[in-house]
């Protein structure tokens, strides 16, 4: 049956600014299917996570709300007028046409939708380190539409970095990594606001740095910084998306507030010199790409509240055998910082704790 559909102003950016549409359907359910097939980005605006009409959306047939008729089974006849009316509070900012095109593959996912993409655009994620792990994480978080990305690094781009640190390029040699990363992020997605922290994180500045962010991604490459980031996240109640790499092996997990931390997994550091750095032992160039993208995936899941994050699970990856394994992590009730009776209540000297000199 030929019917007309009225689209109110808040939804017009999703329908190419069309206020009225012509369609053919025998009932409301079929009409909605045709409408969403034509404009997939509408899904998150009018359907809930179960595929039903959202409770903040009303559908009218000839000025009668369908719940007073036969709901989605309401039959349609030639000349009927259907209106899809969302609730309005005056404060929501609709997607621009460019955003609808850019994020369309997210918006059509029921697990993301328009509401989820809005969460991503409003979220703030901090990358500690813009090297091997931070680089791929930054690229995919930017592409996904994370609204604010903080990048922390004190180093400059070196030729040896380019084997794996994909946020940097030959023309960036000698430049601060935060500047190089910021430009690459903006090239991928100008929607993203990049906050540059061109500094080394330490006990006297990390709490201020992480305070404004929703999720922290640990992409550092030394034990003192790793324990510093862990303790700061525990004290600040921030989720910590952990990643680490060595030669051909990688690890990833999520430390969520109240559910364990890095100290629960590794209460003490190896003796100095027992575990060489990547600079000393080498690392397969593609390895941090795999682990960094896993970290980006976990950060996005945390922002969306979707899926099952790697909380209390340590993912192990062996590039030589192309195998993933998973082991459980338990919260240690005797952990000195996240246990039942914590003894660490403020940040400490982490170089001294790790038994080494200042981190480089």
MILOSE-614253 format. One record per residue (C-alpha): z, x, y; residue in three letters; residue number from 1. Coordinates in Angstrom, 1 decimal. Each point is the difference from the previous one (the first is absolute). Last residue first. Layout:
// MILOSE-614253
{z=Z | x=X | y=Y | residuo=Ala | num=NUM}
...
***
This chain:
// MILOSE-614253
{z=29.9 | x=63.9 | y=5.6 | residuo=Unk | num=360}
{z=3.5 | x=-1.0 | y=-0.9 | residuo=Unk | num=359}
{z=3.0 | x=2.0 | y=1.4 | residuo=Unk | num=358}
{z=1.6 | x=2.3 | y=-2.5 | residuo=Unk | num=357}
{z=1.0 | x=-1.0 | y=-3.5 | residuo=Unk | num=356}
{z=3.0 | x=-1.2 | y=-1.9 | residuo=Unk | num=355}
{z=-1.1 | x=-3.6 | y=-0.2 | residuo=Unk | num=354}
{z=3.2 | x=-1.3 | y=1.7 | residuo=Unk | num=353}
{z=-0.2 | x=2.9 | y=2.5 | residuo=Unk | num=352}
{z=-3.5 | x=-1.0 | y=1.0 | residuo=Unk | num=351}
{z=1.1 | x=-3.6 | y=0.1 | residuo=Unk | num=350}
{z=2.8 | x=0.4 | y=2.5 | residuo=Unk | num=349}
{z=1.6 | x=-3.5 | y=-0.1 | residuo=Unk | num=348}
{z=-0.9 | x=-3.5 | y=1.2 | residuo=Unk | num=347}
{z=2.9 | x=-2.5 | y=0.2 | residuo=Unk | num=346}
{z=2.0 | x=-2.0 | y=-2.4 | residuo=Unk | num=345}
{z=-0.2 | x=2.2 | y=-3.1 | residuo=Unk | num=344}
{z=3.0 | x=-0.9 | y=-2.2 | residuo=Unk | num=343}
{z=-1.3 | x=-3.3 | y=-1.2 | residuo=Unk | num=342}
{z=2.4 | x=-2.2 | y=-2.1 | residuo=Unk | num=341}
{z=-2.2 | x=-2.5 | y=-1.8 | residuo=Unk | num=340}
{z=-3.0 | x=2.3 | y=0.0 | residuo=Unk | num=339}
{z=-2.7 | x=0.4 | y=2.6 | residuo=Unk | num=338}
{z=1.0 | x=3.3 | y=1.6 | residuo=Unk | num=337}
{z=2.1 | x=2.1 | y=-2.5 | residuo=Unk | num=336}
{z=-1.5 | x=-1.8 | y=-3.0 | residuo=Unk | num=335}
{z=2.8 | x=-1.1 | y=-2.3 | residuo=Unk | num=334}
{z=-1.4 | x=-3.5 | y=-0.6 | residuo=Unk | num=333}
{z=-3.3 | x=1.8 | y=-0.9 | residuo=Unk | num=332}
{z=-2.8 | x=-2.5 | y=0.4 | residuo=Unk | num=331}
{z=-2.2 | x=0.1 | y=-3.0 | residuo=Unk | num=330}
{z=-3.6 | x=1.4 | y=-0.2 | residuo=Unk | num=329}
{z=-2.2 | x=-1.2 | y=-2.8 | residuo=Unk | num=328}
{z=-2.9 | x=2.1 | y=-1.2 | residuo=Unk | num=327}
{z=-3.8 | x=-0.6 | y=0.3 | residuo=Unk | num=326}
{z=-2.9 | x=1.9 | y=-1.3 | residuo=Unk | num=325}
{z=-3.5 | x=0.4 | y=1.3 | residuo=Unk | num=324}
{z=-2.5 | x=2.1 | y=-1.9 | residuo=Unk | num=323}
{z=-3.2 | x=1.8 | y=1.1 | residuo=Unk | num=322}
{z=0.7 | x=2.9 | y=-2.4 | residuo=Unk | num=321}
{z=-0.5 | x=2.7 | y=2.7 | residuo=Unk | num=320}
{z=0.9 | x=-2.4 | y=2.8 | residuo=Unk | num=319}
{z=3.5 | x=-0.8 | y=-1.3 | residuo=Unk | num=318}
{z=1.6 | x=-2.8 | y=1.9 | residuo=Unk | num=317}
{z=3.6 | x=-1.1 | y=-0.1 | residuo=Unk | num=316}
{z=1.2 | x=-3.3 | y=1.5 | residuo=Unk | num=315}
{z=3.7 | x=-0.3 | y=0.5 | residuo=Unk | num=314}
{z=1.4 | x=-3.5 | y=-0.2 | residuo=Unk | num=313}
{z=3.2 | x=-1.3 | y=1.7 | residuo=Unk | num=312}
{z=-2.2 | x=-1.6 | y=2.7 | residuo=Unk | num=311}
{z=-3.7 | x=0.7 | y=-0.6 | residuo=Unk | num=310}
{z=-0.9 | x=-3.2 | y=1.8 | residuo=Unk | num=309}
{z=-0.7 | x=-3.2 | y=-2.0 | residuo=Unk | num=308}
{z=-2.5 | x=-2.3 | y=1.6 | residuo=Unk | num=307}
{z=0.1 | x=-1.2 | y=3.6 | residuo=Unk | num=306}
{z=2.6 | x=0.1 | y=2.8 | residuo=Unk | num=305}
{z=-2.9 | x=0.7 | y=2.3 | residuo=Unk | num=304}
{z=1.6 | x=3.0 | y=1.7 | residuo=Unk | num=303}
{z=1.4 | x=1.3 | y=-3.2 | residuo=Unk | num=302}
{z=-3.4 | x=-0.4 | y=-1.8 | residuo=Unk | num=301}
{z=-1.7 | x=1.9 | y=2.9 | residuo=Unk | num=300}
{z=2.5 | x=2.8 | y=-0.4 | residuo=Unk | num=299}
{z=-0.5 | x=0.1 | y=-3.7 | residuo=Unk | num=298}
{z=-3.8 | x=0.2 | y=0.3 | residuo=Unk | num=297}
{z=0.3 | x=2.8 | y=2.6 | residuo=Unk | num=296}
{z=2.2 | x=2.0 | y=-2.3 | residuo=Unk | num=295}
{z=-2.5 | x=-0.5 | y=-2.8 | residuo=Unk | num=294}
{z=-2.7 | x=1.2 | y=2.4 | residuo=Unk | num=293}
{z=2.0 | x=3.2 | y=0.6 | residuo=Unk | num=292}
{z=0.5 | x=0.6 | y=-3.7 | residuo=Unk | num=291}
{z=-3.7 | x=-0.2 | y=-0.8 | residuo=Unk | num=290}
{z=-1.1 | x=1.9 | y=3.1 | residuo=Unk | num=289}
{z=2.8 | x=2.6 | y=-0.6 | residuo=Unk | num=288}
{z=-1.7 | x=0.8 | y=-3.3 | residuo=Unk | num=287}
{z=-3.6 | x=0.4 | y=1.3 | residuo=Unk | num=286}
{z=0.5 | x=3.6 | y=1.1 | residuo=Unk | num=285}
{z=1.7 | x=1.3 | y=-3.1 | residuo=Unk | num=284}
{z=3.1 | x=1.9 | y=1.2 | residuo=Unk | num=283}
{z=0.9 | x=3.6 | y=0.2 | residuo=Unk | num=282}
{z=3.0 | x=2.0 | y=-1.2 | residuo=Unk | num=281}
{z=1.1 | x=1.9 | y=3.2 | residuo=Unk | num=280}
{z=-1.3 | x=-2.3 | y=2.7 | residuo=Unk | num=279}
{z=0.8 | x=-3.0 | y=-2.2 | residuo=Unk | num=278}
{z=3.6 | x=1.2 | y=0.1 | residuo=Unk | num=277}
{z=1.7 | x=1.8 | y=-2.9 | residuo=Unk | num=276}
{z=2.8 | x=-1.7 | y=-2.0 | residuo=Unk | num=275}
{z=2.5 | x=2.6 | y=-1.3 | residuo=Unk | num=274}
{z=0.0 | x=2.0 | y=3.3 | residuo=Unk | num=273}
{z=3.3 | x=-1.4 | y=1.3 | residuo=Unk | num=272}
{z=1.9 | x=-1.8 | y=-2.7 | residuo=Unk | num=271}
{z=-1.2 | x=-3.5 | y=-0.7 | residuo=Unk | num=270}
{z=1.4 | x=-2.7 | y=2.2 | residuo=Unk | num=269}
{z=2.9 | x=-2.2 | y=-0.9 | residuo=Unk | num=268}
{z=0.6 | x=-3.7 | y=-0.6 | residuo=Unk | num=267}
{z=-3.6 | x=-0.6 | y=-0.9 | residuo=Unk | num=266}
{z=-0.7 | x=-3.7 | y=-0.9 | residuo=Unk | num=265}
{z=3.1 | x=-1.4 | y=1.5 | residuo=Unk | num=264}
{z=-0.4 | x=2.4 | y=2.9 | residuo=Unk | num=263}
{z=-3.5 | x=-1.4 | y=0.7 | residuo=Unk | num=262}
{z=1.5 | x=-3.4 | y=0.5 | residuo=Unk | num=261}
{z=1.3 | x=-3.1 | y=-1.8 | residuo=Unk | num=260}
{z=-0.3 | x=-3.7 | y=0.4 | residuo=Unk | num=259}
{z=2.1 | x=-0.8 | y=3.0 | residuo=Unk | num=258}
{z=-2.8 | x=0.6 | y=2.5 | residuo=Unk | num=257}
{z=-3.3 | x=0.5 | y=-1.9 | residuo=Unk | num=256}
{z=-1.1 | x=3.4 | y=-1.3 | residuo=Unk | num=255}
{z=-3.7 | x=-0.4 | y=-1.0 | residuo=Unk | num=254}
{z=-1.6 | x=2.3 | y=-2.6 | residuo=Unk | num=253}
{z=-2.8 | x=2.5 | y=-0.3 | residuo=Unk | num=252}
{z=-0.5 | x=3.2 | y=-2.0 | residuo=Unk | num=251}
{z=-2.9 | x=2.4 | y=-0.4 | residuo=Unk | num=250}
{z=-1.1 | x=2.7 | y=-2.4 | residuo=Unk | num=249}
{z=-3.0 | x=2.4 | y=0.1 | residuo=Unk | num=248}
{z=1.4 | x=2.8 | y=2.2 | residuo=Unk | num=247}
{z=3.1 | x=-1.6 | y=1.4 | residuo=Unk | num=246}
{z=0.1 | x=-3.4 | y=1.8 | residuo=Unk | num=245}
{z=2.7 | x=-2.2 | y=1.5 | residuo=Unk | num=244}
{z=0.1 | x=-3.6 | y=1.3 | residuo=Unk | num=243}
{z=2.8 | x=-2.2 | y=1.2 | residuo=Unk | num=242}
{z=-0.2 | x=-3.3 | y=1.8 | residuo=Unk | num=241}
{z=3.4 | x=-0.3 | y=1.8 | residuo=Unk | num=240}
{z=1.2 | x=-3.5 | y=0.9 | residuo=Unk | num=239}
{z=2.3 | x=0.1 | y=3.0 | residuo=Unk | num=238}
{z=3.7 | x=-0.8 | y=0.1 | residuo=Unk | num=237}
{z=0.7 | x=2.5 | y=2.8 | residuo=Unk | num=236}
{z=2.5 | x=2.0 | y=-2.0 | residuo=Unk | num=235}
{z=-2.1 | x=-0.1 | y=-3.1 | residuo=Unk | num=234}
{z=-3.2 | x=0.9 | y=1.9 | residuo=Unk | num=233}
{z=1.7 | x=2.9 | y=1.7 | residuo=Unk | num=232}
{z=1.4 | x=1.3 | y=-3.4 | residuo=Unk | num=231}
{z=-3.4 | x=-0.1 | y=-1.6 | residuo=Unk | num=230}
{z=-1.9 | x=1.5 | y=2.9 | residuo=Unk | num=229}
{z=2.5 | x=2.9 | y=0.2 | residuo=Unk | num=228}
{z=-0.1 | x=0.4 | y=-3.8 | residuo=Unk | num=227}
{z=-3.8 | x=0.3 | y=0.2 | residuo=Unk | num=226}
{z=0.1 | x=2.2 | y=3.1 | residuo=Unk | num=225}
{z=2.3 | x=2.6 | y=-1.8 | residuo=Unk | num=224}
{z=-2.1 | x=-0.2 | y=-3.2 | residuo=Unk | num=223}
{z=-3.4 | x=0.9 | y=1.4 | residuo=Unk | num=222}
{z=-3.5 | x=-1.6 | y=0.2 | residuo=Unk | num=221}
{z=0.4 | x=-3.1 | y=2.0 | residuo=Unk | num=220}
{z=-2.0 | x=-3.2 | y=-0.5 | residuo=Unk | num=219}
{z=2.9 | x=-2.5 | y=0.1 | residuo=Unk | num=218}
{z=-1.2 | x=-3.3 | y=1.1 | residuo=Unk | num=217}
{z=2.5 | x=-2.1 | y=2.1 | residuo=Unk | num=216}
{z=-0.3 | x=-3.7 | y=0.3 | residuo=Unk | num=215}
{z=1.0 | x=-2.4 | y=2.8 | residuo=Unk | num=214}
{z=0.0 | x=2.5 | y=2.9 | residuo=Unk | num=213}
{z=1.9 | x=0.1 | y=3.3 | residuo=Unk | num=212}
{z=3.0 | x=2.0 | y=-1.3 | residuo=Unk | num=211}
{z=-1.9 | x=2.7 | y=-1.8 | residuo=Unk | num=210}
{z=-0.3 | x=2.3 | y=3.0 | residuo=Unk | num=209}
{z=3.5 | x=-0.5 | y=1.4 | residuo=Unk | num=208}
{z=1.6 | x=0.6 | y=-3.4 | residuo=Unk | num=207}
{z=-2.2 | x=3.1 | y=-0.5 | residuo=Unk | num=206}
{z=0.9 | x=1.8 | y=3.1 | residuo=Unk | num=205}
{z=3.3 | x=2.0 | y=-0.5 | residuo=Unk | num=204}
{z=-0.2 | x=0.4 | y=-3.7 | residuo=Unk | num=203}
{z=-3.5 | x=1.4 | y=0.1 | residuo=Unk | num=202}
{z=-3.6 | x=-1.2 | y=0.1 | residuo=Unk | num=201}
{z=-2.4 | x=2.7 | y=1.2 | residuo=Unk | num=200}
{z=-1.8 | x=-1.2 | y=3.1 | residuo=Unk | num=199}
{z=-3.3 | x=-1.4 | y=1.3 | residuo=Unk | num=198}
{z=1.0 | x=-3.6 | y=-0.4 | residuo=Unk | num=197}
{z=-3.2 | x=-1.9 | y=0.8 | residuo=Unk | num=196}
{z=0.0 | x=-3.7 | y=0.1 | residuo=Unk | num=195}
{z=-3.3 | x=-1.5 | y=-1.1 | residuo=Unk | num=194}
{z=-0.8 | x=-3.6 | y=0.9 | residuo=Unk | num=193}
{z=-2.5 | x=-1.4 | y=-2.5 | residuo=Unk | num=192}
{z=-2.6 | x=-2.5 | y=1.1 | residuo=Unk | num=191}
{z=-2.4 | x=2.9 | y=0.7 | residuo=Unk | num=190}
{z=-0.6 | x=0.3 | y=-3.8 | residuo=Unk | num=189}
{z=-1.7 | x=2.8 | y=-1.8 | residuo=Unk | num=188}
{z=-0.8 | x=2.1 | y=3.1 | residuo=Unk | num=187}
{z=3.5 | x=-0.7 | y=1.3 | residuo=Unk | num=186}
{z=1.5 | x=1.3 | y=-3.2 | residuo=Unk | num=185}
{z=-2.1 | x=3.2 | y=0.2 | residuo=Unk | num=184}
{z=1.1 | x=0.5 | y=3.6 | residuo=Unk | num=183}
{z=3.7 | x=-0.4 | y=-0.8 | residuo=Unk | num=182}
{z=-0.3 | x=2.3 | y=-3.0 | residuo=Unk | num=181}
{z=-1.4 | x=2.8 | y=2.1 | residuo=Unk | num=180}
{z=2.6 | x=-0.5 | y=2.7 | residuo=Unk | num=179}
{z=2.9 | x=-0.1 | y=-2.5 | residuo=Unk | num=178}
{z=-1.5 | x=3.1 | y=-1.7 | residuo=Unk | num=177}
{z=0.3 | x=2.1 | y=3.1 | residuo=Unk | num=176}
{z=-3.3 | x=1.8 | y=0.6 | residuo=Unk | num=175}
{z=-0.8 | x=3.5 | y=-1.4 | residuo=Unk | num=174}
{z=-2.9 | x=-1.3 | y=-2.1 | residuo=Unk | num=173}
{z=-0.9 | x=-3.5 | y=1.0 | residuo=Unk | num=172}
{z=-3.8 | x=0.6 | y=0.1 | residuo=Unk | num=171}
{z=0.1 | x=0.7 | y=-3.7 | residuo=Unk | num=170}
{z=1.6 | x=-3.3 | y=-0.8 | residuo=Unk | num=169}
{z=3.4 | x=-1.7 | y=-0.5 | residuo=Unk | num=168}
{z=1.0 | x=-3.3 | y=-1.5 | residuo=Unk | num=167}
{z=-1.2 | x=1.2 | y=-3.4 | residuo=Unk | num=166}
{z=2.8 | x=2.5 | y=-0.6 | residuo=Unk | num=165}
{z=-1.2 | x=1.2 | y=-3.5 | residuo=Unk | num=164}
{z=-2.3 | x=3.1 | y=0.2 | residuo=Unk | num=163}
{z=0.2 | x=-0.2 | y=3.8 | residuo=Unk | num=162}
{z=3.5 | x=1.4 | y=0.2 | residuo=Unk | num=161}
{z=-1.1 | x=3.5 | y=-0.7 | residuo=Unk | num=160}
{z=-2.0 | x=0.1 | y=3.2 | residuo=Unk | num=159}
{z=3.2 | x=-0.7 | y=2.0 | residuo=Unk | num=158}
{z=0.8 | x=-3.0 | y=2.1 | residuo=Unk | num=157}
{z=3.2 | x=0.4 | y=2.1 | residuo=Unk | num=156}
{z=3.5 | x=-0.8 | y=-1.1 | residuo=Unk | num=155}
{z=2.9 | x=-2.0 | y=1.6 | residuo=Unk | num=154}
{z=-0.7 | x=-3.3 | y=-1.9 | residuo=Unk | num=153}
{z=1.1 | x=-3.6 | y=0.4 | residuo=Unk | num=152}
{z=-2.5 | x=-2.9 | y=0.1 | residuo=Unk | num=151}
{z=1.1 | x=-3.5 | y=1.0 | residuo=Unk | num=150}
{z=-2.5 | x=-2.7 | y=-0.9 | residuo=Unk | num=149}
{z=0.2 | x=-3.3 | y=1.9 | residuo=Unk | num=148}
{z=-2.0 | x=-3.1 | y=-0.9 | residuo=Unk | num=147}
{z=-0.7 | x=0.7 | y=-3.7 | residuo=Unk | num=146}
{z=-3.6 | x=-1.3 | y=-0.2 | residuo=Unk | num=145}
{z=-1.0 | x=0.8 | y=-3.5 | residuo=Unk | num=144}
{z=-2.4 | x=2.7 | y=1.2 | residuo=Unk | num=143}
{z=2.9 | x=1.7 | y=1.8 | residuo=Unk | num=142}
{z=2.2 | x=-0.1 | y=-3.0 | residuo=Unk | num=141}
{z=-2.9 | x=1.4 | y=-2.1 | residuo=Unk | num=140}
{z=-0.6 | x=3.0 | y=2.3 | residuo=Unk | num=139}
{z=3.6 | x=0.7 | y=0.6 | residuo=Unk | num=138}
{z=0.9 | x=0.1 | y=-3.7 | residuo=Unk | num=137}
{z=-2.9 | x=2.3 | y=-0.7 | residuo=Unk | num=136}
{z=1.3 | x=2.5 | y=2.7 | residuo=Unk | num=135}
{z=3.7 | x=-0.4 | y=-0.6 | residuo=Unk | num=134}
{z=-0.1 | x=1.3 | y=-3.6 | residuo=Unk | num=133}
{z=-1.9 | x=3.2 | y=0.6 | residuo=Unk | num=132}
{z=1.1 | x=0.6 | y=3.6 | residuo=Unk | num=131}
{z=1.0 | x=-2.5 | y=2.6 | residuo=Unk | num=130}
{z=3.7 | x=0.3 | y=-0.6 | residuo=Unk | num=129}
{z=2.6 | x=-2.7 | y=0.5 | residuo=Unk | num=128}
{z=-2.1 | x=-3.1 | y=0.2 | residuo=Unk | num=127}
{z=1.7 | x=-2.9 | y=1.8 | residuo=Unk | num=126}
{z=-1.1 | x=-3.6 | y=-0.5 | residuo=Unk | num=125}
{z=0.3 | x=-2.8 | y=2.7 | residuo=Unk | num=124}
{z=-1.1 | x=-3.5 | y=-0.9 | residuo=Unk | num=123}
{z=-1.6 | x=-2.6 | y=2.3 | residuo=Unk | num=122}
{z=-3.5 | x=0.4 | y=-1.2 | residuo=Unk | num=121}
{z=1.2 | x=0.1 | y=-3.6 | residuo=Unk | num=120}
{z=2.0 | x=-3.2 | y=0.5 | residuo=Unk | num=119}
{z=-3.1 | x=-1.7 | y=1.5 | residuo=Unk | num=118}
{z=-2.0 | x=1.0 | y=-3.0 | residuo=Unk | num=117}
{z=2.6 | x=-1.7 | y=-2.2 | residuo=Unk | num=116}
{z=-0.2 | x=-3.2 | y=2.0 | residuo=Unk | num=115}
{z=-3.7 | x=-0.1 | y=0.0 | residuo=Unk | num=114}
{z=-0.2 | x=0.4 | y=-3.8 | residuo=Unk | num=113}
{z=1.8 | x=2.8 | y=-1.9 | residuo=Unk | num=112}
{z=0.9 | x=-1.2 | y=-3.5 | residuo=Unk | num=111}
{z=-2.7 | x=-2.7 | y=0.1 | residuo=Unk | num=110}
{z=-2.6 | x=2.7 | y=0.7 | residuo=Unk | num=109}
{z=-2.7 | x=-1.4 | y=2.3 | residuo=Unk | num=108}
{z=1.8 | x=1.6 | y=3.0 | residuo=Unk | num=107}
{z=-0.1 | x=3.5 | y=-1.5 | residuo=Unk | num=106}
{z=-3.7 | x=0.1 | y=-0.5 | residuo=Unk | num=105}
{z=-0.5 | x=-1.6 | y=3.4 | residuo=Unk | num=104}
{z=2.0 | x=2.7 | y=1.8 | residuo=Unk | num=103}
{z=-2.8 | x=1.6 | y=2.0 | residuo=Unk | num=102}
{z=-2.0 | x=-3.2 | y=0.5 | residuo=Unk | num=101}
{z=3.0 | x=-2.1 | y=1.1 | residuo=Unk | num=100}
{z=1.2 | x=2.9 | y=2.1 | residuo=Unk | num=99}
{z=-3.4 | x=0.2 | y=1.8 | residuo=Unk | num=98}
{z=0.1 | x=-3.7 | y=0.7 | residuo=Unk | num=97}
{z=3.5 | x=0.3 | y=1.5 | residuo=Unk | num=96}
{z=2.9 | x=-1.2 | y=-2.0 | residuo=Unk | num=95}
{z=2.1 | x=-2.6 | y=1.6 | residuo=Unk | num=94}
{z=3.2 | x=0.9 | y=2.0 | residuo=Unk | num=93}
{z=2.9 | x=-2.4 | y=-0.8 | residuo=Unk | num=92}
{z=2.3 | x=-0.9 | y=2.8 | residuo=Unk | num=91}
{z=-0.7 | x=-3.6 | y=1.0 | residuo=Unk | num=90}
{z=1.8 | x=-1.6 | y=-2.9 | residuo=Unk | num=89}
{z=-2.9 | x=-1.7 | y=-1.7 | residuo=Unk | num=88}
{z=-0.1 | x=-1.9 | y=-3.3 | residuo=Unk | num=87}
{z=-3.4 | x=0.0 | y=-1.6 | residuo=Unk | num=86}
{z=-2.5 | x=-2.9 | y=0.2 | residuo=Unk | num=85}
{z=-3.0 | x=-0.4 | y=-2.4 | residuo=Unk | num=84}
{z=-2.0 | x=-3.0 | y=1.1 | residuo=Unk | num=83}
{z=-2.4 | x=-2.1 | y=-2.2 | residuo=Unk | num=82}
{z=-2.5 | x=-2.5 | y=1.4 | residuo=Unk | num=81}
{z=-1.7 | x=-2.4 | y=-2.4 | residuo=Unk | num=80}
{z=-3.7 | x=-0.7 | y=0.7 | residuo=Unk | num=79}
{z=-1.0 | x=-0.3 | y=-3.7 | residuo=Unk | num=78}
{z=2.9 | x=-0.7 | y=-2.3 | residuo=Unk | num=77}
{z=3.0 | x=2.1 | y=-1.0 | residuo=Unk | num=76}
{z=2.5 | x=-0.5 | y=-2.8 | residuo=Unk | num=75}
{z=3.6 | x=1.1 | y=0.3 | residuo=Unk | num=74}
{z=0.8 | x=2.2 | y=-3.0 | residuo=Unk | num=73}
{z=1.5 | x=2.6 | y=2.3 | residuo=Unk | num=72}
{z=2.7 | x=-2.5 | y=0.9 | residuo=Unk | num=71}
{z=-0.7 | x=-3.5 | y=-1.1 | residuo=Unk | num=70}
{z=0.7 | x=-1.8 | y=3.3 | residuo=Unk | num=69}
{z=3.3 | x=0.3 | y=2.0 | residuo=Unk | num=68}
{z=0.0 | x=3.7 | y=-1.0 | residuo=Unk | num=67}
{z=-3.5 | x=0.2 | y=1.3 | residuo=Unk | num=66}
{z=1.0 | x=-0.5 | y=3.7 | residuo=Unk | num=65}
{z=-2.0 | x=-2.8 | y=1.5 | residuo=Unk | num=64}
{z=-2.1 | x=0.6 | y=3.1 | residuo=Unk | num=63}
{z=-3.4 | x=-0.5 | y=-1.8 | residuo=Unk | num=62}
{z=1.1 | x=2.4 | y=-2.7 | residuo=Unk | num=61}
{z=2.8 | x=2.2 | y=1.1 | residuo=Unk | num=60}
{z=1.3 | x=3.3 | y=-1.4 | residuo=Unk | num=59}
{z=3.4 | x=1.4 | y=1.1 | residuo=Unk | num=58}
{z=1.0 | x=3.6 | y=-0.1 | residuo=Unk | num=57}
{z=3.6 | x=1.4 | y=0.3 | residuo=Unk | num=56}
{z=0.8 | x=-1.0 | y=-3.6 | residuo=Unk | num=55}
{z=-2.9 | x=2.1 | y=-1.2 | residuo=Unk | num=54}
{z=-2.8 | x=-1.7 | y=-2.0 | residuo=Unk | num=53}
{z=0.4 | x=1.2 | y=-3.6 | residuo=Unk | num=52}
{z=-1.5 | x=3.3 | y=-1.3 | residuo=Unk | num=51}
{z=3.4 | x=1.2 | y=-1.4 | residuo=Unk | num=50}
{z=0.5 | x=2.6 | y=2.8 | residuo=Unk | num=49}
{z=-0.5 | x=-2.7 | y=2.7 | residuo=Unk | num=48}
{z=-3.3 | x=-1.3 | y=1.2 | residuo=Unk | num=47}
{z=-1.1 | x=-0.7 | y=3.6 | residuo=Unk | num=46}
{z=0.0 | x=3.2 | y=2.0 | residuo=Unk | num=45}
{z=-0.1 | x=2.5 | y=-2.9 | residuo=Unk | num=44}
{z=-3.1 | x=-1.7 | y=-1.4 | residuo=Unk | num=43}
{z=-1.8 | x=-0.2 | y=3.3 | residuo=Unk | num=42}
{z=-1.2 | x=3.6 | y=-0.4 | residuo=Unk | num=41}
{z=-2.3 | x=-1.2 | y=-2.8 | residuo=Unk | num=40}
{z=-2.3 | x=-1.9 | y=2.5 | residuo=Unk | num=39}
{z=-2.9 | x=-1.6 | y=-1.9 | residuo=Unk | num=38}
{z=1.7 | x=0.0 | y=-3.4 | residuo=Unk | num=37}
{z=3.2 | x=-1.1 | y=1.8 | residuo=Unk | num=36}
{z=-1.8 | x=-3.0 | y=1.5 | residuo=Unk | num=35}
{z=-1.8 | x=-0.9 | y=-3.3 | residuo=Unk | num=34}
{z=3.3 | x=0.1 | y=-1.9 | residuo=Unk | num=33}
{z=1.7 | x=-2.0 | y=2.7 | residuo=Unk | num=32}
{z=-2.7 | x=-2.7 | y=-0.2 | residuo=Unk | num=31}
{z=0.3 | x=-0.1 | y=-3.8 | residuo=Unk | num=30}
{z=3.7 | x=-0.6 | y=0.2 | residuo=Unk | num=29}
{z=-0.5 | x=-2.6 | y=2.8 | residuo=Unk | num=28}
{z=-2.4 | x=-2.1 | y=-2.1 | residuo=Unk | num=27}
{z=-3.6 | x=-0.6 | y=-0.8 | residuo=Unk | num=26}
{z=-1.2 | x=3.0 | y=2.1 | residuo=Unk | num=25}
{z=-2.8 | x=0.8 | y=2.5 | residuo=Unk | num=24}
{z=0.5 | x=2.0 | y=3.1 | residuo=Unk | num=23}
{z=-0.7 | x=-0.1 | y=3.8 | residuo=Unk | num=22}
{z=2.2 | x=2.1 | y=2.2 | residuo=Unk | num=21}
{z=1.7 | x=-0.5 | y=3.4 | residuo=Unk | num=20}
{z=1.9 | x=2.4 | y=2.2 | residuo=Unk | num=19}
{z=-2.0 | x=3.1 | y=-1.1 | residuo=Unk | num=18}
{z=1.5 | x=3.2 | y=1.5 | residuo=Unk | num=17}
{z=-1.3 | x=2.1 | y=-2.9 | residuo=Unk | num=16}
{z=2.2 | x=-2.0 | y=-2.4 | residuo=Unk | num=15}
{z=3.0 | x=2.4 | y=0.0 | residuo=Unk | num=14}
{z=0.1 | x=0.3 | y=3.7 | residuo=Unk | num=13}
{z=-0.1 | x=-3.8 | y=0.0 | residuo=Unk | num=12}
{z=3.3 | x=-0.5 | y=-1.8 | residuo=Unk | num=11}
{z=2.4 | x=0.0 | y=3.0 | residuo=Unk | num=10}
{z=-2.5 | x=-2.2 | y=2.0 | residuo=Unk | num=9}
{z=-0.1 | x=-3.0 | y=-2.4 | residuo=Unk | num=8}
{z=-2.8 | x=-0.3 | y=-2.6 | residuo=Unk | num=7}
{z=-1.4 | x=-3.6 | y=-0.5 | residuo=Unk | num=6}
{z=-2.0 | x=-0.6 | y=-3.2 | residuo=Unk | num=5}
{z=-2.9 | x=-2.4 | y=-0.2 | residuo=Unk | num=4}
{z=-1.0 | x=-1.7 | y=-3.2 | residuo=Unk | num=3}
{z=-3.1 | x=-0.4 | y=-2.1 | residuo=Unk | num=2}
{z=0.9 | x=-1.3 | y=-3.5 | residuo=Unk | num=1}
***
